């Protein structure tokens, strides 16, 4: 496959019926996620959009060392945010494993976490073992290791399974490093992730030539933010994601902003 990836819209009760342009929710549905099916040529990464109207659960993911082949590191680029929207990432102070477990059981974990106010263009890298939650009123692009292993620590009393033993065992209950934050406004080229598991760049079309050699020799994902790209001659519009078997198959508009992603 070379070109636009298949799209899967996922309805969620915590999703939204109005999505940021150019995305559109089907009438009567609340869309929480839009997935781009990972192709066999590049199965290590998953790209999705996430849209929230309610708080998502407090959760944590293991590393590849803890769950070989099932580790999950991810990153978030904020597309749209309501005025008070925030992300819970890490804690204001470090907690012991016993303190973390107790806070998850009594619900105080929410107030112990660090809640980061967000605006469009804010970027956060979320290493494995980082306790995190997405608040309401957020629309974002997520690029992640293609794994579905999630340990839910707290869910605001909703009747869903928790995974306290597994989650506490892998969690680093500590402050979130500010160095893992960045800004990526439209129209600016920014290197967002440089390993160890994948690379992610925001580029403008006129800057592609300067980093093309970094992506040479392996497939990559192309995510248009505001202007369509052409991948192997096929148009990939904003709101979509394309697979390029080679960076030579990618044509970007000089006036457009795009994300490029590739596993190491």
SEROTOR-484031 format. One line per 3 residues: number of its first residue (from 1); their letters; for each residue x, y, z of C-alpha. Coordinates in Angstrom, 1 decimal. Example, Ala and Ser with C-alpha at 12.3 -4.5 7.8 and 13.67 -1.06 7.14 Angstrom:
# residues 2
1 = AS = 12.3/-4.5/7.8  13.7/-1.1/7.1
# end
This chain:
# residues 264
1 = XXX = 0.0/0.0/0.0  1.3/3.4/-0.9  -1.0/6.4/-0.4
4 = XXX = -3.9/7.3/1.9  -4.5/4.9/4.8  -8.0/3.5/5.5
7 = XXX = -9.9/5.5/8.2  -11.8/4.1/11.1  -14.1/6.4/13.1
10 = XXX = -14.7/5.2/16.6  -17.8/6.5/18.5  -17.3/7.0/22.2
13 = XXX = -19.6/8.4/24.9  -16.9/10.8/25.8  -16.4/11.9/22.2
16 = XXX = -17.7/15.0/20.4  -20.4/15.5/17.8  -18.7/18.6/16.4
19 = XXX = -15.1/18.1/15.3  -12.5/20.7/14.3  -12.4/21.4/10.6
22 = XXX = -12.0/19.7/8.2  -13.2/16.7/10.2  -16.9/16.0/10.4
25 = XXX = -18.7/13.6/12.8  -21.6/11.6/11.3  -25.0/12.9/12.3
28 = XXX = -26.1/11.7/15.7  -22.7/10.2/16.6  -20.1/11.3/19.1
31 = XXX = -16.7/10.5/17.7  -13.9/9.9/20.2  -11.2/8.6/17.9
34 = XXX = -10.2/8.4/14.3  -7.7/5.6/13.6  -5.6/5.1/10.5
37 = XXX = -5.2/1.4/10.0  -1.4/0.5/10.3  -0.2/-1.0/7.0
40 = XXX = 2.0/-4.1/7.0  4.8/-2.0/5.6  4.8/0.2/8.7
43 = XXX = 3.0/-1.7/11.5  5.2/-0.3/14.4  3.4/3.1/14.5
46 = XXX = -0.3/4.0/15.0  -1.7/7.5/14.2  -5.0/8.6/15.6
49 = XXX = -7.1/11.7/16.3  -8.7/12.0/19.8  -11.6/14.3/20.7
52 = XXX = -12.9/14.6/24.2  -16.0/16.0/25.9  -15.3/14.3/29.3
55 = XXX = -12.2/13.3/31.3  -10.5/10.2/30.1  -9.3/7.6/32.6
58 = XXX = -6.0/8.0/34.5  -3.7/5.4/32.9  -0.2/4.2/32.3
61 = XXX = 1.5/2.0/29.7  4.4/-0.4/30.1  7.7/-0.2/28.2
64 = XXX = 9.0/-2.8/25.8  11.4/-4.0/28.5  8.4/-4.7/30.8
67 = XXX = 6.1/-6.2/28.1  8.3/-7.2/25.2  6.6/-6.3/21.9
70 = XXX = 3.8/-4.5/23.7  5.4/-1.3/25.1  3.7/2.0/24.4
73 = XXX = 5.3/5.4/24.1  3.2/8.1/22.5  3.0/11.8/21.9
76 = XXX = 0.3/14.4/21.5  0.0/17.5/19.3  -2.9/19.7/20.3
79 = XXX = -5.1/20.8/17.4  -7.9/22.5/19.3  -8.7/23.2/22.9
82 = XXX = -11.4/24.9/24.9  -10.3/27.7/27.2  -9.8/25.6/30.3
85 = XXX = -8.7/22.4/28.6  -5.8/20.5/30.2  -3.8/17.3/30.2
88 = XXX = -2.8/15.4/33.3  0.8/14.2/32.9  2.9/13.2/35.8
91 = XXX = 2.7/14.4/39.4  3.4/17.6/41.3  5.6/15.6/43.7
94 = XXX = 7.0/12.1/43.6  5.0/9.3/45.1  5.9/5.9/46.4
97 = XXX = 4.2/2.8/45.0  2.1/2.5/48.1  1.1/6.2/47.9
100 = XXX = 0.2/5.8/44.3  -2.0/2.8/44.9  -3.8/4.5/47.8
103 = XXX = -4.4/7.6/45.7  -5.8/5.6/42.9  -8.2/3.8/45.3
106 = XXX = -9.5/6.9/47.1  -9.5/9.1/44.0  -7.0/11.7/45.2
109 = XXX = -4.7/10.7/42.3  -6.5/13.3/40.2  -5.6/16.2/42.5
112 = XXX = -2.0/14.9/42.9  -1.4/14.9/39.2  0.1/17.9/37.3
115 = XXX = -2.6/19.4/35.0  -1.1/21.2/32.0  -3.3/23.9/30.4
118 = XXX = -3.1/23.5/26.6  -3.5/25.5/23.5  -3.3/24.6/19.8
121 = XXX = 0.3/23.8/18.8  1.3/22.5/22.2  3.2/19.2/22.0
124 = XXX = 3.9/16.6/24.7  6.0/13.4/24.5  4.7/10.7/26.8
127 = XXX = 7.3/8.0/27.7  6.2/4.6/28.8  5.5/4.5/32.6
130 = XXX = 4.2/8.1/32.6  0.8/8.4/34.4  -1.4/10.5/32.2
133 = XXX = -5.0/11.5/31.4  -6.7/13.7/28.8  -9.2/16.2/30.0
136 = XXX = -12.4/17.4/28.3  -12.5/19.9/25.5  -9.3/18.6/23.7
139 = XXX = -8.7/17.6/20.1  -5.3/16.2/19.3  -3.2/14.0/17.0
142 = XXX = -1.5/11.1/18.7  1.4/9.2/17.3  2.3/6.1/19.2
145 = XXX = 3.9/2.7/19.3  1.3/0.3/17.9  0.2/-1.3/21.1
148 = XXX = -3.1/-1.6/22.9  -1.7/-2.4/26.4  -3.2/0.1/28.8
151 = XXX = -3.4/-0.1/32.6  -6.2/1.9/34.0  -5.5/3.3/37.5
154 = XXX = -8.6/5.5/38.1  -11.8/6.1/36.2  -13.9/8.6/38.2
157 = XXX = -16.2/5.8/39.5  -17.2/4.6/36.1  -18.0/0.8/36.0
160 = XXX = -14.9/-0.2/34.1  -12.1/-2.6/35.0  -9.1/-1.1/36.8
163 = XXX = -5.6/-2.6/36.6  -4.0/-1.4/39.9  -1.4/-4.2/40.3
166 = XXX = -0.1/-3.9/36.8  -0.3/-0.1/36.7  1.4/0.5/40.0
169 = XXX = 4.1/-2.0/39.0  5.2/-0.1/35.9  4.3/3.5/36.8
172 = XXX = 6.9/6.2/37.5  4.9/8.5/39.9  7.0/11.6/39.5
175 = XXX = 7.0/15.1/37.9  6.8/15.3/34.1  10.1/16.6/32.6
178 = XXX = 9.5/20.0/30.9  12.1/19.1/28.3  9.5/16.7/26.8
181 = XXX = 7.2/19.6/25.9  7.5/21.7/22.7  5.6/24.2/20.5
184 = XXX = 4.6/23.3/17.0  2.3/26.1/15.6  1.2/25.9/12.0
187 = XXX = 3.7/27.2/9.6  6.8/26.3/11.6  9.2/23.4/11.1
190 = XXX = 10.1/21.7/14.4  11.8/18.4/15.2  9.5/16.9/17.8
193 = XXX = 10.8/13.4/18.5  14.3/12.1/17.7  14.1/8.6/19.2
196 = XXX = 14.6/6.2/20.7  11.6/4.5/19.2  10.5/6.8/16.4
199 = XXX = 11.2/10.1/14.8  8.5/12.8/14.3  9.0/16.1/12.5
202 = XXX = 6.7/19.0/11.7  7.8/20.4/8.4  6.6/23.0/6.0
205 = XXX = 6.6/22.0/2.3  9.6/24.1/1.5  11.7/22.5/4.3
208 = XXX = 11.2/18.9/3.2  14.4/18.7/1.1  16.4/19.7/4.2
211 = XXX = 15.4/16.6/6.2  14.6/14.1/3.4  17.8/12.2/4.0
214 = XXX = 16.8/11.4/7.5  13.8/9.5/6.2  15.5/7.8/3.3
217 = XXX = 15.5/4.1/2.9  12.4/3.2/4.8  8.6/3.9/4.7
220 = XXX = 7.2/6.9/6.5  3.8/8.3/7.5  2.6/11.7/6.2
223 = XXX = 0.0/13.7/8.1  -1.2/16.9/6.5  -2.2/19.6/9.0
226 = XXX = -3.6/22.3/6.7  -2.8/21.6/3.0  -3.1/18.4/1.1
229 = XXX = 0.0/16.3/0.3  0.6/14.0/-2.6  1.9/10.5/-1.8
232 = XXX = 2.8/8.3/-4.7  0.6/10.5/-6.8  -2.5/10.2/-4.5
235 = XXX = -3.9/13.2/-2.7  -3.9/12.9/1.1  -6.0/15.7/2.6
238 = XXX = -5.9/17.3/6.0  -7.6/15.0/8.4  -6.0/12.0/6.7
241 = XXX = -2.7/10.1/6.9  -0.7/8.6/4.1  1.9/5.9/3.8
244 = XXX = 4.9/6.6/1.6  7.2/3.7/0.8  9.9/6.2/0.1
247 = XXX = 10.4/9.8/0.9  10.8/10.3/-2.8  7.1/9.5/-3.2
250 = XXX = 6.1/12.6/-1.1  5.2/15.9/-2.6  4.3/18.8/-0.2
253 = XXX = 2.9/22.2/-0.9  5.4/25.0/0.0  2.6/26.8/1.9
256 = XXX = 1.5/23.7/3.9  2.4/22.2/7.3  2.8/18.5/7.7
259 = XXX = 3.9/15.8/10.2  6.3/13.1/9.1  6.7/10.0/11.3
262 = XXX = 9.0/6.9/11.0  10.0/4.2/13.4  13.7/3.7/14.2
# end
